[in-house]
Structures are given as C-alpha cells and as structure tokens.
Amino acid sequence: MKFCHTQSLRKYPAVGLMLVVVTFSGCRDPIAESSPSIPQWMQERITQLQQERDSNVPAFAQRATYDGRTVYYTSAAVPDGFGSLYDEDGTLLGHPDGGLNGKGDGRCSDYFEAATNVTTIWKAGP
C-alpha cells in the first residue's frame, strides 16, 4: 500500500489542522512569553531596543538586585552608546557603562560588581 500525504490530508482534515497548529506553536514572542514578570514599561523599552539596535551590536536586558532593590539594565543599542539602569518603576538611575570612555556617566559605576540575582530577560545579536 502506497502512502500519499495529500489523500490522507483530504481524508483526515484534522491531521492537516494539527500539523498547522504544531508548526506555528513554536512561533512565540519572547517578550510576551514572559510578560507577567516583566513590567510593561520594560517590555516597551525592549521593543524600542529591537527597533533601534545596530544589528552588529549584541543587545540584552537584565533584571537584577542592586542596592537592595529590583533593577533593570539595558545594554547600548549602538556602538559607544550608554547602557541604562532603571529602578522597578522605570525611573532612570544612571548609565553604568558605555559612552566614549566605556565607563558610563559615573552614576551606578559599581553596578556590574555589586548586582546580584542577575537574570537575562531578553537578548539579540550576532
């Protein structure tokens, strides 16, 4: 007996529908997938990074504990750009890195040494 995919799909349309569902179930938005734990303002910042970033520059966003509170860090979207550190409400705390000298704006300069519980919540890049 010869197996023919088109005849099987016509005879069993549910199989075709199931193939479509399985195929597209892997297409998820990584931001939306973890949305409940990422504040809306941070989701918007990540979307902005996705649109603005230089495709040759790796970009990422992290959640961490710094100075006893939850903070969010976003890397620079372009070469020599500033990385940004925000508090839980989205208020900019400073730029711990980046700029022409790579040392940021001088605020939060100990972030990379002092941050704990660092979790990458988004990343893109080469």
N, C-alpha and C positions, 0 to 999 in steps of 0.2 A: 504494500500500500504506500503510495506516494503522498507525502505531506505537503500541502500547499497553504502558505500563510494567508493568502487573500481569501481562499474558500473558508478557512477556519474563522477569519475575522467576520466574514459575512454570516456564517452560520452561528457564531457566538459573539455578538456585538459587545457584550460585557467584557470580553477579553481585550478588545481594542480600547475600550474606555479605561480599563485597568492599566494598560500599557501607557496611555497618555498620562494618567494620574501618577504612576510610578516615575515616569520620565521627568515630569515637572515638579515633583515633590522635593527634589534636590535644589531647586532654584529659590533660594531664600535670601532675603535682605539681612546681612549680618547685624546691622544696627537694630532693625525691627525685631529680630530674633531675641535679642537681649534687652529690649526696650523697657521692661518693667523695672530693671535695676539701674538704668541709665536715665538721668534726668532729661526732660525734654530740651532744655537749653543746650545740653551737651550733644544730644542727637543732632540738633541743628548746627552746632559747631563742627561736628564730624562731617555732615553733609557739605558744609562750606569748604572744609579742608579737601574733600573729594573733588570739588569743582575747581578749586584754586591751585592745587598742588602741581608742581613740576613733576612730570612722570619719571624723571631720572632721580628724584629725591624720595627716599623712603619716608613715609609719614605714618604716625601712630598716635593713639590716645591711650592714656592710662588713668586708672583710679588708684589712689594710694592713701596712706595715713601720713600726715605731716603736721608737726606741731600740735599733735593731739586731736586732729580733726580730719575728716574725709576731704580730699582734694582731687582735682582732675588736671592732668597735664596733657597738652597737645604739642606735638613737635612742630617745627617750622615746615611750612608748605613749599618753600623755595630756598635755594642756597643763601646763606647769610641772613636768613630770616630768624625771628625770635621764636623760641619755644615759649609757651604760655602756661601759667599755673593759675587755676581758678579754685575758689572755695566751693562748697557744696551748693551754694545758691547761684553760682555763675559769676561772682564778682572776681575781677582780675586781681590776683595777688602780686604778680610780677612775672618777669621773664628770666628764669634761672639759667638759660643758655641762649646761644645764638648771637647774632649781630656780627660785625666785622671782627671783633676780638674773640668771639665764641663764648664769652663769659656773661652774656645777658645784660640786664640793666642794673645789676648789683643787689636787687631785692631777691630774696629767697635763694641766695647763692649756695646755700648748703642743702638744697632740696635733694639732689642726687645722692648725697651721703646720708642724709637724715631720714628720708622717706622709707616707710615700711609697708608691708602688705601691698606691694606694687603689683597691679594686675593690668595687663594689656586688654583693652576693651575693643580696640579697632586697630587694624594696620593695613597698609597698602604700600606697594613699592616694587622696585626691581628685585 
